[in-house]
Amino acid sequence: LEGGEALIPMLDALFEGASERGAEEIVLGMPHRGRLNVMAHAMDMPYRAIMAEFQATLMPANAQGAGDVKYHRGYSADRRTRAGKSVHLSLCPNPSHLEWINPVAEGVVAAKQHRRGDADGVRVIPVQLHGDAAFTGQGIVYETLALSELSSYRTGGTIHVIVNNQIGFTALPEQCRFTQYPSDTAKNIQAPIFHVNADDPEACVHAARLAIAFRQQFNEDVVIDLVCYRRHGHNEADDPTYTQPLMYKEIAAHSRVTQLYTDRLLADSAIDQAALAKLEEQQKRRLEQALEESTTHTRLAGTEGYHGLWEGLASPEHHDGRTAVARETLET
């Protein structure tokens, strides 16, 4: 997520604002970009549980899917808001097709709304995250947007956040689309669109508050175009300096949002260097402790795990069994 870190305070503002306006449950659908950050920092999944996924020595020899991308998994958690309310968060698991989850998440929301008797769609809210190239280039996005306006498919409006890092794998925007913004696709349903710079976290929070207020008031889709960049390559194996040398020369010279915001807080005397150093040291200790615990505590326990209907869910056990059928049975 580096380059688009402002997504986390933006989601925080969405969750808080939704709860203030009557939401009891939020369903998220998203691709891989920033997924672990969302699980850890927006949904409070324990660091050690995420780190344990990368401890290869802990995986049983016969584990199926052990080599799968870690960014596919989902998570479910109850969040306590700062106002003292509780809101349930569900992050849908997602396969490699980046936007496949869009209609699935909408169907999950529709089912939850039906189960709760939420006819107005105020109590259960869908939040969809997208990449800029995928939002423009994958037809399932357009199909889901179009269906959202039909009475049989309405879920009371979806908050769409485009993590617009201005590159699709190795393709620049002008190679992916002919429109100025990736969000232009949403003009088809006349959804309001907020363009916001990810280097300004407070502006991002303000956009999120506007979006959730509009959605809860008018029960229509809202789009946030989070204009940012991708500091590293498409994945761990990609070196973007080969395919986009000019872009990544600029990115390398660009201050990170943490530094930009720190400078702003220091200039406003909202924090001093001593307090900042203390925060950084506390966070470093949390990560180091989680890494150590991840070697022995490999499963979520108690309130850390799935909630509600999924409480008590554990990893499936694999059993070898005799499945052969007698030849005589088949011949008869």
Disulfide bonds with the S-S distance in Angstrom:
none
